[in-house]
Amino acid sequence: MAKILIIDIETAPNIAYVWGAWKQNIGQNQWKQKAHIMSFAAKWLGEEGVFYEENRTSDDSRIVKTMFDLLDEADIAVAHNGRKFDFPTIIGRGLVHGYAPPSPYHVVDTLDTARREFRFTNNTLANLTQELGILEKGGHKKFPGFELWLECLRGNEEAWDEMREYNIRDVEALEELYLRLLPFMKSHPNVVRGEKEGVFCPKCGSDNIQWRGYYYTKAGMCYKRFQCMDCGGWGRVRHSEKDIRHDGRNAT
């Protein structure tokens, strides 16, 4: 079975000298501090326990190395807006620190799925978990909004405690969201490794399947299809029936 990593990162803001609040064109010598990774939470799908690590300086080499090691173990990595934010940020920071890339892994982005397959009010992790009635993501209690990041940068211990709770809660909510969206993901990587014999759900690996008719391609090929009774996803066998015409259908 594929090893699936659920991950969420939190980054510090960029800090620069500016003369206004709107449409600033910031020159290279106006930067005071570039963004870095402040913390991350991660867990292996279906396993107990959450990895959490924080970084209280602008040097995020240690925390990035930890994430590279986790990605190196993963076959599939899941994040919300991961394709455009989390993974480019992690890998970019690794490049800054001179790390070799982790072994190849497939990216699954729950934000991409939400945008492509559904029409929710909005596709934030907070809204999706609320609308779907699953574990709600973390919230800022004592330090609302940007204040949490600001107080963490100031070294406030209570703020860091809240950041830890917020980050861990997010990755737990993300795991539940991923499992809810999983059967609707049309291009999800096959989680079944080659050594297993038999027919298994390509999305979750279960053999608790029910045969349900045939899948017909535009080229006229015919495949037996099935639905997984555990995750609800659909799949089909790898090899086609000899000829679509055996049941009287015409090729399309």
VOPAGU-2260 file (C-alpha; in pm, 1 decimal, decimal comma):
REM VOPAGU-2260
SITE   aa  ch    i         X         Y         Z
SITE  MET   A    0       0,0       0,0       0,0
SITE  ALA   A    1     111,4     352,3     -73,7
SITE  LYS   A    2     231,8     561,5     218,7
SITE  ILE   A    3      26,8     881,8     236,4
SITE  LEU   A    4     145,6    1195,0     418,4
SITE  ILE   A    5     -99,4    1464,5     529,2
SITE  ILE   A    6      80,3    1795,9     585,8
SITE  ASP   A    7      14,4    2163,8     661,5
SITE  ILE   A    8     269,0    2444,5     701,6
SITE  GLU   A    9     259,7    2792,6     853,9
SITE  THR   A   10     490,7    3064,5     724,4
SITE  ALA   A   11     612,2    3396,9     857,3
SITE  PRO   A   12     519,8    3711,7     662,5
SITE  ASN   A   13     760,3    3904,6     446,0
SITE  ILE   A   14     877,2    4225,1     615,2
SITE  ALA   A   15     974,0    4530,5     411,9
SITE  TYR   A   16    1011,4    4908,7     434,7
SITE  VAL   A   17     723,4    5073,1     246,6
SITE  TRP   A   18     564,2    5417,8     204,3
SITE  GLY   A   19     206,4    5309,5     156,4
SITE  ALA   A   20     -53,3    5037,8     200,1
SITE  TRP   A   21    -162,2    4970,6    -159,1
SITE  LYS   A   22      14,9    4837,8    -472,0
SITE  GLN   A   23     365,7    4876,1    -339,5
SITE  ASN   A   24     655,8    4811,9    -575,1
SITE  ILE   A   25     918,4    4687,1    -330,1
SITE  GLY   A   26    1279,2    4713,1    -438,5
SITE  GLN   A   27    1542,2    4454,4    -349,0
SITE  ASN   A   28    1703,5    4681,3     -87,0
SITE  GLN   A   29    1368,7    4748,9      88,0
SITE  TRP   A   30    1333,9    4395,3     224,7
SITE  LYS   A   31    1398,6    4358,6     594,8
SITE  GLN   A   32    1318,1    3987,0     620,5
SITE  LYS   A   33    1193,8    3731,7     368,0
SITE  ALA   A   34     931,6    3472,4     458,1
SITE  HIS   A   35    1038,8    3148,9     624,4
SITE  ILE   A   36     857,3    2843,3     759,2
SITE  MET   A   37     747,3    2887,9    1119,8
SITE  SER   A   38     589,0    2548,6    1186,0
SITE  PHE   A   39     440,1    2240,8    1031,3
SITE  ALA   A   40     210,8    1957,2    1133,6
SITE  ALA   A   41     193,6    1623,9     953,0
SITE  LYS   A   42      64,1    1270,8     997,8
SITE  TRP   A   43      56,0     942,9     810,9
SITE  LEU   A   44    -291,0     861,5     685,2
SITE  GLY   A   45    -475,3     625,6     919,3
SITE  GLU   A   46    -205,2     630,1    1187,7
SITE  GLU   A   47    -225,0     779,8    1535,3
SITE  GLY   A   48     -13,6    1074,5    1633,5
SITE  VAL   A   49      81,3    1400,7    1463,4
SITE  PHE   A   50     429,8    1531,0    1391,6
SITE  TYR   A   51     467,8    1894,4    1492,5
SITE  GLU   A   52     778,9    2107,7    1476,2
SITE  GLU   A   53     826,4    2481,0    1509,1
SITE  ASN   A   54    1100,5    2723,4    1416,4
SITE  ARG   A   55    1142,6    3051,5    1602,9
SITE  THR   A   56    1419,8    3204,3    1393,5
SITE  SER   A   57    1455,3    3311,3    1031,2
SITE  ASP   A   58    1681,5    3009,0     974,7
SITE  ASP   A   59    1435,7    2731,0     888,8
SITE  SER   A   60    1699,0    2479,6     770,9
SITE  ARG   A   61    1624,7    2231,5    1051,6
SITE  ILE   A   62    1248,3    2226,6    1009,2
SITE  VAL   A   63    1278,2    2203,0     629,8
SITE  LYS   A   64    1515,0    1905,7     663,3
SITE  THR   A   65    1255,9    1727,7     878,5
SITE  MET   A   66     989,6    1782,7     612,2
SITE  PHE   A   67    1224,0    1665,3     336,1
SITE  ASP   A   68    1280,0    1343,5     532,5
SITE  LEU   A   69     902,7    1288,0     563,4
SITE  LEU   A   70     843,9    1358,3     193,8
SITE  ASP   A   71    1126,1    1118,8     110,7
SITE  GLU   A   72     924,9     840,3     278,5
SITE  ALA   A   73     592,6     935,4     120,3
SITE  ASP   A   74     440,3     788,1    -195,9
SITE  ILE   A   75     158,3    1045,9    -189,0
SITE  ALA   A   76     154,8    1384,4     -12,7
SITE  VAL   A   77    -174,4    1562,6      62,9
SITE  ALA   A   78    -223,3    1932,7     140,4
SITE  HIS   A   79    -490,5    2199,7      94,1
SITE  ASN   A   80    -357,0    2438,4    -171,0
SITE  GLY   A   81     -46,3    2223,2    -159,5
SITE  ARG   A   82      25,5    2235,5    -530,4
SITE  LYS   A   83      66,6    2614,5    -534,9
SITE  PHE   A   84     169,1    2688,0    -175,7
SITE  ASP   A   85     283,4    2417,7      68,6
SITE  PHE   A   86     500,6    2201,6    -155,9
SITE  PRO   A   87     661,6    2482,4    -362,2
SITE  THR   A   88     737,7    2660,2     -33,2
SITE  ILE   A   89     893,7    2351,4     126,3
SITE  ILE   A   90    1096,8    2257,6    -180,1
SITE  GLY   A   91    1199,4    2618,5    -241,7
SITE  ARG   A   92    1329,6    2654,2     111,6
SITE  GLY   A   93    1516,4    2326,6      65,1
SITE  LEU   A   94    1679,7    2469,0    -246,0
SITE  VAL   A   95    1787,6    2775,8     -45,6
SITE  HIS   A   96    1955,9    2547,0     208,6
SITE  GLY   A   97    2124,3    2331,2     -55,8
SITE  TYR   A   98    1926,3    2011,3       1,9
SITE  ALA   A   99    1890,7    1747,0    -267,1
SITE  PRO   A  100    1524,2    1687,5    -361,9
SITE  PRO   A  101    1332,9    1411,8    -181,2
SITE  SER   A  102    1240,1    1097,9    -373,8
SITE  PRO   A  103     947,6    1149,4    -616,9
SITE  TYR   A  104     597,5    1151,9    -469,9
SITE  HIS   A  105     247,9    1223,4    -602,1
SITE  VAL   A  106      74,3    1542,7    -488,4
SITE  VAL   A  107    -295,9    1538,5    -398,4
SITE  ASP   A  108    -444,3    1885,0    -346,5
SITE  THR   A  109    -784,9    1894,3    -176,2
SITE  LEU   A  110    -832,9    2255,2    -289,8
SITE  ASP   A  111    -793,0    2149,8    -654,2
SITE  THR   A  112   -1053,5    1875,5    -605,0
SITE  ALA   A  113   -1300,2    2111,6    -437,1
SITE  ARG   A  114   -1270,7    2362,9    -720,3
SITE  ARG   A  115   -1289,3    2106,2    -999,1
SITE  GLU   A  116   -1561,4    1871,7    -876,5
SITE  PHE   A  117   -1797,8    2085,0    -666,7
SITE  ARG   A  118   -1940,9    2431,7    -618,9
SITE  PHE   A  119   -1915,1    2531,9    -253,7
SITE  THR   A  120   -1965,3    2883,1    -118,0
SITE  ASN   A  121   -1588,8    2903,3     -94,5
SITE  ASN   A  122   -1313,6    2644,5     -91,5
SITE  THR   A  123   -1115,1    2732,8     219,6
SITE  LEU   A  124   -1035,9    2448,6     455,7
SITE  ALA   A  125   -1246,0    2619,9     723,4
SITE  ASN   A  126   -1554,0    2648,0     502,5
SITE  LEU   A  127   -1529,1    2298,5     356,1
SITE  THR   A  128   -1502,4    2134,4     696,9
SITE  GLN   A  129   -1795,0    2343,5     821,4
SITE  GLU   A  130   -2019,6    2270,9     520,7
SITE  LEU   A  131   -1939,3    1899,9     524,1
SITE  GLY   A  132   -1996,2    1870,6     897,9
SITE  ILE   A  133   -1659,3    1713,6     973,6
SITE  LEU   A  134   -1392,8    1798,5    1228,8
SITE  GLU   A  135   -1357,7    2174,5    1217,3
SITE  LYS   A  136   -1016,3    2322,4    1158,0
SITE  GLY   A  137    -834,6    2507,2    1432,4
SITE  GLY   A  138    -924,3    2861,0    1527,5
SITE  HIS   A  139    -746,3    3152,1    1691,7
SITE  LYS   A  140    -888,0    3198,1    2038,0
SITE  LYS   A  141    -675,2    3451,9    2221,8
SITE  PHE   A  142    -485,2    3582,4    1917,6
SITE  PRO   A  143    -727,0    3634,1    1626,5
SITE  GLY   A  144    -614,3    3665,0    1265,7
SITE  PHE   A  145    -269,6    3807,1    1193,4
SITE  GLU   A  146    -214,1    3878,1    1561,9
SITE  LEU   A  147    -121,7    3511,1    1615,9
SITE  TRP   A  148     169,1    3535,3    1369,8
SITE  LEU   A  149     275,4    3872,9    1504,9
SITE  GLU   A  150     284,6    3751,8    1865,0
SITE  CYS   A  151     475,1    3437,0    1765,4
SITE  LEU   A  152     737,9    3655,6    1595,9
SITE  ARG   A  153     759,1    3853,4    1921,5
SITE  GLY   A  154     832,2    3531,8    2111,7
SITE  ASN   A  155     502,8    3514,3    2301,0
SITE  GLU   A  156     481,8    3163,2    2454,4
SITE  GLU   A  157     102,4    3167,0    2470,6
SITE  ALA   A  158      91,0    3250,5    2100,7
SITE  TRP   A  159     324,1    2961,5    2017,8
SITE  ASP   A  160     102,7    2728,3    2220,6
SITE  GLU   A  161    -194,7    2844,6    2017,6
SITE  MET   A  162       0,2    2806,9    1691,9
SITE  ARG   A  163      75,7    2445,8    1783,8
SITE  GLU   A  164    -290,8    2373,8    1856,3
SITE  TYR   A  165    -401,4    2553,8    1539,9
SITE  ASN   A  166    -151,8    2375,4    1313,6
SITE  ILE   A  167    -223,4    2027,4    1454,2
SITE  ARG   A  168    -598,2    2081,1    1437,0
SITE  ASP   A  169    -567,5    2185,4    1072,7
SITE  VAL   A  170    -384,7    1869,3     970,4
SITE  GLU   A  171    -640,9    1652,7    1153,0
SITE  ALA   A  172    -923,8    1837,0     974,7
SITE  LEU   A  173    -739,2    1798,9     644,9
SITE  GLU   A  174    -717,3    1422,5     689,7
SITE  GLU   A  175   -1094,2    1398,8     736,6
SITE  LEU   A  176   -1158,8    1628,1     440,9
SITE  TYR   A  177    -930,2    1417,2     221,1
SITE  LEU   A  178   -1119,4    1099,2     311,3
SITE  ARG   A  179   -1453,4    1265,1     232,6
SITE  LEU   A  180   -1333,7    1389,5    -106,0
SITE  LEU   A  181   -1140,3    1073,0    -194,6
SITE  PRO   A  182   -1417,3     884,1    -382,9
SITE  PHE   A  183   -1473,6    1190,1    -606,2
SITE  MET   A  184   -1106,8    1229,4    -705,1
SITE  LYS   A  185   -1089,8    1123,8   -1069,6
SITE  SER   A  186    -711,5    1132,4   -1106,3
SITE  HIS   A  187    -602,7    1003,5    -765,5
SITE  PRO   A  188    -284,9     792,2    -779,2
SITE  ASN   A  189    -337,0     417,4    -740,4
SITE  VAL   A  190    -253,9     326,6    -380,0
SITE  VAL   A  191    -216,2     -46,2    -450,6
SITE  ARG   A  192     139,3    -163,4    -497,7
SITE  GLY   A  193     227,0    -419,6    -765,6
SITE  GLU   A  194     293,3    -709,4    -529,1
SITE  LYS   A  195     -74,3    -752,7    -433,4
SITE  GLU   A  196    -279,8   -1007,0    -628,6
SITE  GLY   A  197    -652,7    -968,1    -686,7
SITE  VAL   A  198    -880,8    -671,9    -747,7
SITE  PHE   A  199    -860,8    -375,9    -510,8
SITE  CYS   A  200    -998,5     -23,9    -491,4
SITE  PRO   A  201    -733,7     201,2    -649,1
SITE  LYS   A  202    -819,9     488,1    -412,0
SITE  CYS   A  203    -811,6     317,8     -71,1
SITE  GLY   A  204    -678,8     -33,0    -140,2
SITE  SER   A  205    -982,0    -220,6      -4,9
SITE  ASP   A  206   -1089,3    -553,5    -156,0
SITE  ASN   A  207   -1446,4    -496,1     -32,7
SITE  ILE   A  208   -1581,3    -423,2    -378,7
SITE  GLN   A  209   -1908,3    -479,3    -564,6
SITE  TRP   A  210   -1912,2    -544,0    -939,0
SITE  ARG   A  211   -2140,1    -295,6   -1114,6
SITE  GLY   A  212   -2161,7    -330,6   -1490,3
SITE  TYR   A  213   -1911,2    -216,9   -1747,7
SITE  TYR   A  214   -1711,2      91,6   -1838,9
SITE  TYR   A  215   -1701,7     168,9   -2212,2
SITE  THR   A  216   -1432,3     388,7   -2363,6
SITE  LYS   A  217   -1482,6     617,5   -2662,5
SITE  ALA   A  218   -1263,0     380,0   -2861,1
SITE  GLY   A  219   -1508,9      96,1   -2799,0
SITE  MET   A  220   -1313,0     -92,2   -2530,8
SITE  CYS   A  221   -1508,7    -256,8   -2250,6
SITE  TYR   A  222   -1393,1    -302,6   -1888,9
SITE  LYS   A  223   -1566,1    -456,3   -1588,5
SITE  ARG   A  224   -1621,3    -188,0   -1327,0
SITE  PHE   A  225   -1680,3    -192,5    -953,6
SITE  GLN   A  226   -1758,6      32,4    -659,2
SITE  CYS   A  227   -1566,8      17,9    -331,8
SITE  MET   A  228   -1795,1     -54,0     -37,1
SITE  ASP   A  229   -1549,5     114,1     202,4
SITE  CYS   A  230   -1454,9     452,2      49,9
SITE  GLY   A  231   -1728,9     466,6    -216,2
SITE  GLY   A  232   -1491,0     519,3    -507,1
SITE  TRP   A  233   -1521,8     356,2    -848,8
SITE  GLY   A  234   -1267,0     147,1   -1033,7
SITE  ARG   A  235   -1230,7     -91,4   -1323,0
SITE  VAL   A  236   -1016,5    -388,2   -1416,8
SITE  ARG   A  237    -697,0    -329,4   -1611,3
SITE  HIS   A  238    -776,6    -558,7   -1903,6
SITE  SER   A  239   -1066,7    -507,7   -2143,5
SITE  GLU   A  240   -1326,0    -759,1   -2251,7
SITE  LYS   A  241   -1251,7    -904,3   -2593,5
SITE  ASP   A  242   -1511,8    -708,7   -2786,7
SITE  ILE   A  243   -1770,7    -451,4   -2690,0
SITE  ARG   A  244   -2010,1    -596,3   -2949,1
SITE  HIS   A  245   -2073,9    -915,2   -2754,1
SITE  ASP   A  246   -2363,8    -749,9   -2568,9
SITE  GLY   A  247   -2513,9    -582,7   -2875,1
SITE  ARG   A  248   -2375,6    -232,4   -2819,2
SITE  ASN   A  249   -2236,7     -26,9   -3104,1
SITE  ALA   A  250   -1895,2     128,7   -3089,8
SITE  THR   A  251   -1888,1     503,9   -3029,1
